Amino acid sequence: MTPGEEAAGLFGPGSMSWKIDREVLVLAGGSCALLMQVAHPSVAAGVAEHSTYATDPVGRLLRTLTSSYDVIFGSRSTADAAIRRVNAIHASVRGRLPGSGEAYSASDPEALLWVHATLVDTALRVYGRFVAPLSAADEQAYHRECARVAELLGVPSGDIPSTIDELRTWMASMIESGRVCVTPTAREIASTVLYPTRLLPRVAWDAAHLISLATLPVPLRQQYGIGWSAARQRGVERMASGIRGVLPVVPGVLRHVPHSRSAERRVRQARVVGVVW
C-alpha cells in the first residue's frame, strides 16, 4: 500500500461516500435507520440483549458514530482497525429470539445485509431530499462503494444486490413478507430512541426526529404506531425545500462533520509531501 492509499482510506477524495456522509444533515436520518434495523427481529434481540442503548444511549450513539466515521473518513489503517473491532463485537452477539426460541447471531448474513441496506437507503434518501438531488448514477456509485464495507463486515459478496434498485426491492420484499416487522422488543427500543429523556417534552423530540420519521417507510411507521398526517407531510416538504435553498451558503465548518474535514487535511498533507496520486 502506498502512502497515498493509506491517507485516502477506503474511499478518498471524489468518492460519493465522502460527498454524502460528510453532511451533518444526513445524521438527521439516524433514528430512521435504527428503527428500520430493529424491525428485523434478530437485530432487535441483539440490541436489547447486548447493547447499552437503554442505560447509555448517548454513549452508544457516540461510539457508533466514531466507528462509522473511522471506516468512512479514516486512513486505511484506521478503517481496517474499526472494521476489526466491529467484527469482534458481532462475533460475541448471539442468543435466542423471545417467544420462538430461534437462534440469532449478529454475524448472520441476512441481518448484516439488512443493517447495511438501511444505512445506505436512509443516507441516500435524506441527502436527495434535504441536501441536493442525486442522479441514478450517483446513487449507484454510493451503493457500489458501500458494498465494499458490507463485504468487510461479513456480508457474502454474492448476497449483495448489484444495483441500488435491486437492494431497495429486496428491502421492500423483506417488509412485505413479514420477515421484517415491528416486534414488542422493537417498540421498546424505539421508545428509548425517540424519547431518550424526559427533560424535553415529547413534542420537542418529535420535532428533532422529524426528518427520520418522514424517511421511515410507511409500513414500518404504521407498525410502530407513529402518527402522520397530510399536514405534517406538507410541512416536511416545505422544510426540505427551505433547507435545500439555504444549505449552499452554510459554511463547511457548520455543514460538514469534523471527521470529513480531518480527512481532507490528511489528504492535502500527503500531497504536500510529494505523494503521487
Sequence and secondary structure as in RCSB ss.txt:
>XXXX:A:sequence
MTPGEEAAGLFGPGSMSWKIDREVLVLAGGSCALLMQVAHPSVAAGVAEHSTYATDPVGRLLRTLTSSYDVIFGS
RSTADAAIRRVNAIHASVRGRLPGSGEAYSASDPEALLWVHATLVDTALRVYGRFVAPLSAADEQAYHRECARVA
ELLGVPSGDIPSTIDELRTWMASMIESGRVCVTPTAREIASTVLYPTRLLPRVAWDAAHLISLATLPVPLRQQYG
IGWSAARQRGVERMASGIRGVLPVVPGVLRHVPHSRSAERRVRQARVVGVVW
>XXXX:A:secstr
  HHHHHHTTT TT HHHHHHTBGGGGGGHHHHHHHHTTSHHHHHHHHHH  TTT HHHHHHHHHHHHHHHHHS 
HHHHHHHHHHHHHHHHH EEE TTT  EEETT HHHHHHHHHHHHHHHHHHIIIII    HHHHHHHHHHHHHHH
HHTT  GGGS SSHHHHHHHHHHHHHTTSS   HHHHHHHHHHH   TTS HHHHHHHTHHHHHHS HHHHHHTT
    HHHHHHHHHHHHHHHHHGGGS HHHHB HHHHHHHHHHHHHHHTT   
